[in-house]
Amino acid sequence: MNRISNITASDKSAESAAHNHWNSIAKPLGSLGLLESAVEKIAAIQGIENPDISRRTVVVMCADNGVVCEGVTQSDSSVTAVCANAIADGTSNINVLADTFNSDVLAVDIGMNSDCKNTKLINRKIACGTENIAAGAAMTYEQAESAISVGMDIVGELKNKGVNIIVTGEMGIGNTTIASALSAVLLNLSPKAVTGRGAGLDSEGLSRKISVIERAIAVNNPDVNKPIELLAKLGGYDVAGMVGLFLGGAYYRIPVIIDGVISAVAALIAYRINPLTAEYMLASHISDEPAGKMLLDSIGLKAIINANMRLGEGTGGVMLLPLLDGALSVYNNAHRFDEISIERYTELK
């Protein structure tokens, strides 16, 4: 955990060089909008004017949540293992998209109930699922720290293998309940204001989910100013692992892409632990869950995609990669003002 205090700011001179590079391209200034800003941010993270995102990996944190016993989901916890195995075997939704966009996928058991025999599933298990947050703390403070460290360690391992951009993903039945509980506290809003239907609840199920979250917050009495303690009381191991991915991205200087609402709540917790992490995050899309945009706003990030997605697994995050590839193709290959007889645009103040 000492790594967290050693996080430093991204390279603003590289960001400025990338901005000037964009302005040398023969097109209206800023005309690729948020994509230009994203390229500049990646340049700042990597400390170079010409950033490289050719080696990419989606890290899917897989874990179970004790709150499932409260009837807050359409599926039971056994589905987590089935889906995690499919991701490890390369047959799930995220794998299809990752193959299309030239990305590797890692499935990590950070807290599943079952002990899977699949050798392709990376075993970093902290415990066999969390406790029921409606009855008490999800995990101990030490377990939360251990899960964060797992995420940071994985970033370091990927950096050593030459990976230069990471997409966050998760798989865990019940984790939208966890994300909503954390969001309510982090955003200082009622559970009703931040809770959606998740993978598919009817109105009765949604009401029950909100009631369970209200109980969980009352029982645990979390302190918003103590983010790791908050994570221990209301979180999940998948969320904690992604907190580690975001902190690790900042420490090891690798851009990390936020996926949907569960990833975004992990990003906000990482930001509350160390605000410099925001300089290393890229927001992919605005989740269709109620808290999605509010979480990103709290970090000061703008998502590039708005398509009402809520699939999870990192699917929304990986969708950002082809847009970044397109922006970089213009950045690296388009003609410049000094190559053709067009007067350079000037910035209007």
C-alpha positions in Angstrom: 0.0 0.0 0.0 3.0 2.3 0.2 2.8 2.6 -3.5 -0.3 4.8 -3.2 1.6 7.6 -1.5 4.3 7.5 -4.3 1.9 8.3 -7.1 2.9 11.4 -9.0 1.3 13.7 -11.6 1.3 12.8 -15.3 3.7 14.6 -17.7 2.2 18.0 -18.6 4.9 18.8 -21.0 4.1 15.7 -23.0 0.4 16.6 -22.9 1.3 20.1 -24.2 3.4 18.6 -27.0 0.5 16.4 -28.0 -1.8 19.4 -28.0 0.5 21.3 -30.3 0.8 18.2 -32.5 -3.0 18.1 -32.9 -2.9 21.8 -33.8 -0.4 21.2 -36.6 -2.8 18.8 -38.4 -4.7 20.4 -41.3 -8.2 20.4 -39.8 -10.2 22.7 -37.6 -8.7 23.0 -34.1 -10.2 20.6 -31.6 -12.5 19.1 -34.2 -12.1 15.5 -32.9 -13.3 16.8 -29.5 -12.9 14.4 -26.6 -10.8 12.1 -28.7 -8.1 14.7 -29.0 -8.2 15.2 -25.2 -7.9 11.5 -24.7 -4.8 11.2 -26.9 -3.2 14.2 -25.1 -4.0 12.5 -21.8 -2.4 9.2 -22.9 0.7 11.2 -24.0 0.9 12.7 -20.5 0.5 9.3 -18.9 3.2 7.7 -21.1 5.4 10.8 -21.0 5.8 10.9 -24.8 4.4 13.0 -27.6 3.5 10.0 -29.7 1.6 7.6 -27.5 1.2 3.9 -28.1 -1.8 1.8 -27.2 -1.0 -1.2 -29.4 -0.6 -3.7 -26.5 -3.9 -3.7 -24.6 -5.5 -6.0 -22.0 -8.9 -6.3 -20.4 -8.7 -7.3 -16.8 -12.0 -8.9 -15.6 -12.2 -9.1 -11.8 -14.5 -12.0 -10.8 -16.1 -12.2 -7.3 -19.3 -13.2 -5.5 -21.4 -11.1 -3.1 -23.1 -12.3 0.1 -25.9 -9.8 -0.4 -27.4 -12.1 -3.1 -29.1 -14.1 -0.3 -31.4 -11.1 0.1 -33.1 -11.8 -3.3 -31.7 -8.7 -5.0 -30.8 -10.5 -8.3 -32.5 -12.5 -11.0 -29.7 -15.1 -11.0 -28.0 -16.9 -8.2 -24.3 -16.9 -7.4 -23.5 -20.0 -9.4 -23.7 -17.9 -12.5 -20.6 -16.0 -11.5 -18.5 -19.2 -11.9 -20.1 -20.1 -15.2 -19.4 -16.7 -16.7 -15.9 -16.4 -15.2 -15.0 -19.8 -16.8 -16.4 -18.6 -20.2 -14.3 -15.4 -20.0 -11.2 -17.5 -19.1 -11.9 -19.8 -22.0 -12.4 -17.0 -24.4 -16.1 -17.5 -25.3 -17.9 -14.7 -23.5 -19.2 -11.3 -24.7 -16.0 -9.5 -23.7 -13.8 -12.0 -25.6 -15.6 -11.5 -28.9 -15.2 -7.8 -28.7 -11.6 -8.0 -27.4 -10.7 -10.3 -30.3 -12.2 -7.7 -32.7 -10.2 -4.9 -31.2 -6.9 -6.8 -30.8 -7.0 -7.0 -27.0 -6.0 -9.8 -24.6 -8.4 -10.7 -21.8 -7.5 -11.8 -18.3 -10.1 -13.4 -16.0 -9.1 -13.1 -12.3 -10.8 -15.0 -9.5 -10.4 -12.4 -6.7 -13.3 -13.6 -4.5 -15.5 -16.2 -6.1 -17.5 -18.7 -3.9 -16.2 -21.7 -5.8 -12.7 -22.9 -6.5 -12.6 -23.3 -10.3 -10.3 -25.9 -11.8 -9.9 -23.8 -15.0 -6.1 -23.2 -15.3 -6.9 -20.2 -17.6 -8.6 -18.4 -14.7 -6.0 -16.5 -12.7 -6.3 -17.3 -9.0 -5.9 -14.3 -6.7 -8.7 -15.2 -4.4 -8.9 -13.1 -1.2 -11.9 -15.1 0.2 -14.9 -17.1 -1.0 -17.2 -14.2 -1.6 -18.1 -11.3 0.7 -20.4 -11.3 3.7 -24.0 -10.0 3.4 -23.7 -6.2 3.6 -27.3 -6.0 4.9 -26.2 -7.7 8.0 -22.7 -6.3 8.5 -19.4 -5.5 6.8 -18.6 -7.1 3.5 -15.0 -7.8 4.4 -12.3 -6.8 6.8 -10.2 -3.7 6.3 -7.2 -6.0 5.7 -9.0 -8.0 3.1 -9.9 -4.7 1.3 -6.3 -3.7 1.3 -5.2 -7.1 0.0 -7.7 -6.9 -2.9 -6.5 -3.4 -3.8 -2.9 -4.8 -3.8 -3.9 -7.6 -6.1 -5.1 -5.0 -8.7 -2.0 -3.0 -8.3 0.2 -6.0 -8.7 -1.6 -7.1 -11.9 -0.9 -3.7 -13.4 2.8 -4.0 -12.6 2.9 -7.5 -14.1 1.2 -6.3 -17.3 3.6 -3.3 -17.5 6.5 -5.7 -17.4 5.0 -7.6 -20.3 4.8 -4.4 -22.4 1.1 -3.7 -22.0 0.4 0.0 -22.5 -3.3 0.4 -21.9 -5.7 -1.5 -19.6 -9.5 -1.9 -19.7 -11.3 -2.7 -16.4 -14.0 -5.3 -16.3 -15.9 -7.3 -13.7 -18.1 -10.4 -13.3 -20.1 -11.0 -10.1 -23.8 -11.6 -9.5 -25.0 -9.0 -7.1 -22.4 -6.4 -7.8 -24.8 -3.7 -9.0 -26.3 -3.8 -5.5 -22.8 -3.3 -4.1 -22.1 -0.5 -6.6 -25.4 1.3 -5.8 -24.7 1.1 -2.0 -21.3 2.6 -2.5 -22.6 5.2 -4.9 -25.3 6.4 -2.4 -22.6 7.1 0.2 -20.0 8.5 -2.2 -22.5 10.8 -3.9 -24.5 11.6 -0.7 -27.7 10.6 -2.4 -30.6 8.2 -1.4 -30.3 4.6 -2.5 -33.4 5.2 -4.6 -31.7 7.9 -6.6 -28.7 5.7 -7.6 -30.2 2.2 -7.9 -31.2 0.6 -11.2 -32.5 -2.7 -12.3 -29.1 -4.3 -12.8 -29.2 -7.4 -15.0 -33.0 -7.3 -15.1 -35.2 -6.8 -12.0 -39.0 -6.2 -12.1 -40.5 -3.3 -10.0 -40.9 -5.5 -7.0 -37.3 -6.7 -7.2 -36.1 -3.1 -7.6 -37.9 -2.0 -4.5 -36.5 -4.9 -2.5 -33.0 -4.0 -3.8 -33.4 -0.4 -2.6 -34.6 -1.6 0.8 -31.6 -3.9 1.2 -29.2 -1.1 0.4 -30.9 1.2 2.9 -30.5 -1.5 5.5 -26.9 -2.0 4.6 -26.0 1.6 5.0 -27.8 1.8 8.3 -26.2 -1.3 9.7 -22.6 -0.4 8.6 -22.8 3.4 9.2 -20.0 4.1 6.6 -17.8 7.2 6.7 -17.5 8.7 3.2 -14.2 10.3 4.2 -12.6 6.9 4.8 -12.7 5.3 1.3 -10.9 2.0 2.2 -13.1 1.5 5.2 -16.2 2.3 3.1 -15.0 -0.3 0.6 -14.6 -2.9 3.4 -18.0 -2.2 4.7 -20.1 -2.1 1.5 -17.9 -3.2 -1.3 -17.0 -6.4 -3.2 -13.7 -8.0 -4.0 -14.2 -7.2 -7.7 -14.7 -3.5 -6.9 -11.7 -3.6 -4.6 -9.6 -5.2 -7.3 -10.6 -2.6 -9.8 -9.7 0.1 -7.2 -6.3 -1.4 -7.3 -6.2 -1.4 -11.1 -6.8 2.4 -11.1 -4.3 3.1 -8.4 -1.8 0.8 -10.2 -2.4 2.6 -13.4 -1.4 5.8 -11.7 1.6 4.3 -10.0 2.9 2.4 -13.0 1.9 5.1 -15.5 -0.5 3.2 -17.7 -3.8 4.5 -18.9 -6.7 2.6 -17.4 -10.2 2.7 -19.0 -13.3 2.9 -16.9 -16.1 0.6 -18.1 -19.6 0.9 -16.6 -21.1 1.8 -13.2 -19.3 -0.8 -11.2 -16.0 0.2 -12.7 -16.9 3.9 -12.2 -17.6 3.4 -8.5 -14.2 1.7 -8.2 -12.6 4.7 -10.0 -14.2 7.2 -7.7 -13.0 5.3 -4.6 -9.5 5.2 -6.1 -9.8 9.0 -6.7 -10.9 9.6 -3.1 -7.9 7.5 -1.9 -5.5 9.6 -4.1 -6.9 12.3 -6.4 -3.9 12.1 -8.8 -5.4 8.8 -10.1 -7.9 10.8 -12.2 -5.0 11.9 -14.5 -4.5 8.2 -15.4 -8.2 7.3 -16.1 -10.1 7.3 -19.3 -14.0 7.2 -19.2 -15.4 5.0 -22.0 -19.1 5.3 -21.8 -22.0 6.6 -19.7 -23.7 3.6 -18.1 -27.4 3.2 -18.3 -27.5 2.7 -14.5 -28.7 5.9 -12.7 -25.3 6.6 -10.9 -23.2 6.2 -14.1 -22.8 9.8 -15.1 -22.8 11.2 -11.6 -19.8 9.0 -10.6 -17.8 10.2 -13.6 -18.8 13.8 -12.9 -17.5 13.5 -9.3 -14.1 12.5 -10.7 -14.2 15.3 -13.3 -14.3 12.9 -16.3 -16.3 13.0 -19.5 -17.2 9.8 -21.3 -16.8 9.6 -25.0 -19.6 7.1 -25.7 -23.3 7.5 -24.8 -25.1 4.4 -25.9 -27.2 3.3 -22.9 -24.9 0.2 -22.3 -25.0 -1.9 -19.2 -23.5 -5.3 -20.1 -20.4 -5.2 -17.9 -17.4 -7.5 -18.3 -15.4 -4.6 -19.7 -17.5 -4.5 -22.9 -18.2 -0.8 -22.8 -14.6 -0.1 -22.0 -13.2 -2.1 -24.9 -15.5 -0.3 -27.2 -13.4 2.8 -26.7 -10.3 1.2 -28.2 -11.3 1.5 -31.9 -12.2 5.1 -31.3 -8.8 5.8 -29.8 -7.2 3.9 -32.7 -9.1 6.1 -35.2 -8.0 9.3 -33.4 -4.4 8.1 -33.3 -4.5 7.3 -37.0 -5.4 10.9 -37.7 -2.8 12.1 -35.1 0.0 10.1 -36.7 -0.8 10.1 -40.4 -2.9 13.0 -41.5 -1.4 15.8 -43.5 -0.1 19.0 -41.7 -0.6 22.6 -42.4 3.1 22.9 -43.2 2.8 20.2 -45.9 -0.1 21.8 -47.8 -1.0 25.4 -48.8 -3.6 26.0 -46.1 -3.2 28.7 -43.6 -2.9 27.3 -40.1 -6.0 27.8 -37.9 -5.6 30.0 -34.8 -7.2 29.4 -31.4 -10.0 31.8 -30.6 -10.0 33.1 -27.1 
